[in-house]
Amino acid sequence: VLAVLRDRDNYYDFVKQVKNLSYDLESLSIKEFYRKVHTLKGTAGYFHIRDVAYYLHELEDFIDENMENTDRSIFSEKVDTIKQSLQFTTKNQTSWLGSNPYYSNFSKSVNIDIEKLEKFSLMLKTEDVSFDLYNVFIQHLFSVPLQEKFNQY
């Protein structure tokens, strides 16, 4: 839960990528698909989604064993299992995420009037507000350290 809440943008991106695995299976070379599955397995581990990580690992091994097979339909059943597992996992996240990541389109950008942000920032400085709250506001709305974008790696 904490990993998802700390890195919500990347979590929704992860869900989207898993949902697109069927398309990727058809459109990518088998080596590119293998790399994508490997990356998704690591991301599932980062978000502590053990079932999905397990099935991705299974698919990764299966691809490795069948790398020379040109019939990609042999991978489809395992891809479907991964998607179903993620769908089940996200089903219960609506209560604390506000939406089901599997069925919603999370937008990473929100339009906020800059004047309202500046006024709110000034209010935080002038009102009797904790310094920690002010720092959280500055970090999350005015700047995002580059390191945060690489946490999952």
C-alpha positions in Angstrom: 0.0 0.0 0.0 2.7 2.5 0.9 4.8 1.8 -2.2 1.7 2.4 -4.4 0.8 5.6 -2.5 4.3 6.9 -2.7 4.6 6.3 -6.4 1.1 6.4 -7.7 2.0 7.6 -11.2 4.4 4.7 -11.8 1.9 2.2 -10.3 -0.8 3.3 -12.8 1.7 3.1 -15.6 2.6 -0.4 -14.5 -1.0 -1.5 -14.5 -1.4 0.0 -18.0 1.7 -1.8 -19.2 0.4 -5.2 -17.9 -3.0 -4.6 -19.5 -1.2 -4.1 -22.8 0.9 -7.3 -22.6 -1.3 -9.0 -25.2 -0.7 -6.3 -27.7 3.0 -6.3 -26.9 3.1 -10.1 -27.4 2.0 -9.5 -31.0 3.9 -6.3 -31.8 7.3 -6.8 -30.2 10.1 -9.2 -31.1 10.3 -12.1 -28.6 13.5 -10.7 -27.1 11.9 -7.3 -26.6 8.8 -8.9 -25.1 11.1 -11.0 -22.8 12.8 -7.8 -21.6 9.4 -6.1 -21.0 8.2 -9.0 -18.9 11.5 -9.0 -17.0 11.1 -5.2 -16.3 7.4 -5.7 -15.2 8.4 -8.5 -12.9 10.8 -6.1 -11.2 8.2 -3.4 -11.0 5.7 -5.9 -9.5 8.3 -6.7 -6.9 8.8 -3.0 -6.2 5.1 -2.6 -5.5 5.0 -5.9 -3.5 2.5 -7.6 -5.8 3.7 -11.1 -5.2 1.1 -13.0 -7.3 1.7 -10.9 -10.4 5.5 -11.0 -9.9 5.2 -14.8 -9.6 3.2 -15.2 -12.8 5.6 -12.8 -14.6 8.5 -14.9 -13.5 6.7 -18.0 -14.8 6.2 -16.3 -18.1 9.8 -15.2 -18.2 11.0 -18.7 -17.7 8.5 -20.1 -20.2 9.7 -17.6 -22.8 13.3 -18.5 -22.1 12.5 -22.2 -22.7 10.5 -21.5 -25.9 12.5 -18.6 -27.3 12.8 -20.3 -30.7 9.1 -21.1 -31.0 7.4 -18.9 -33.6 3.9 -19.6 -32.4 3.2 -16.8 -30.0 -0.2 -18.2 -29.0 1.6 -20.5 -26.5 2.3 -17.5 -24.4 -1.3 -16.1 -24.5 -2.6 -18.2 -21.6 0.1 -17.1 -19.3 -0.4 -13.4 -20.3 -4.1 -13.8 -19.5 -3.3 -15.3 -16.1 -1.1 -12.3 -15.3 -3.8 -9.8 -16.4 -6.4 -11.7 -14.3 -4.2 -11.7 -11.3 -3.6 -8.0 -11.5 -7.3 -7.4 -12.1 -8.0 -9.3 -8.9 -5.3 -7.4 -7.0 -6.6 -4.0 -8.1 -10.2 -4.9 -7.3 -9.8 -4.1 -3.6 -7.7 -0.9 -4.1 -10.7 1.3 -4.9 -11.3 2.0 -1.2 -7.9 3.6 -0.6 -6.9 4.7 -4.1 -10.3 6.3 -5.0 -10.5 4.2 -8.2 -9.7 0.8 -9.6 -6.4 1.2 -11.4 -7.3 -1.6 -13.8 -10.3 0.2 -15.2 -9.6 3.9 -14.7 -7.4 6.2 -16.8 -5.3 8.0 -14.2 -4.0 11.3 -15.5 -0.6 12.3 -14.2 -1.3 16.0 -14.8 -3.7 18.2 -13.0 -4.4 21.8 -13.9 -4.2 24.1 -11.0 -4.2 27.9 -11.2 -0.7 29.1 -10.3 -2.1 32.1 -8.4 -4.1 29.8 -6.1 -0.9 27.8 -5.5 1.1 30.9 -4.7 -1.6 32.2 -2.3 -1.8 28.8 -0.6 2.0 28.8 -0.3 2.0 32.2 1.3 -0.8 31.1 3.7 1.3 28.2 4.8 4.2 30.5 5.5 2.2 33.1 7.4 -0.3 30.9 9.2 0.8 28.8 12.2 1.5 25.7 10.1 4.2 23.2 10.7 7.4 23.6 8.7 7.1 19.9 7.7 3.7 20.5 6.0 5.1 23.5 4.1 8.0 21.4 2.9 5.7 18.6 1.8 3.7 21.2 -0.2 6.8 22.6 -1.9 8.2 19.2 -2.7 5.1 17.8 -4.2 3.7 20.7 -6.0 6.6 22.9 -7.1 9.4 20.5 -7.6 9.9 16.7 -7.8 13.5 15.6 -7.2 14.8 13.5 -10.0 15.8 10.7 -7.6 12.1 10.1 -6.9 11.5 9.2 -10.5 14.1 6.4 -10.3 13.0 4.9 -6.9 11.5 1.8 -8.5 14.8 0.9 -10.2 
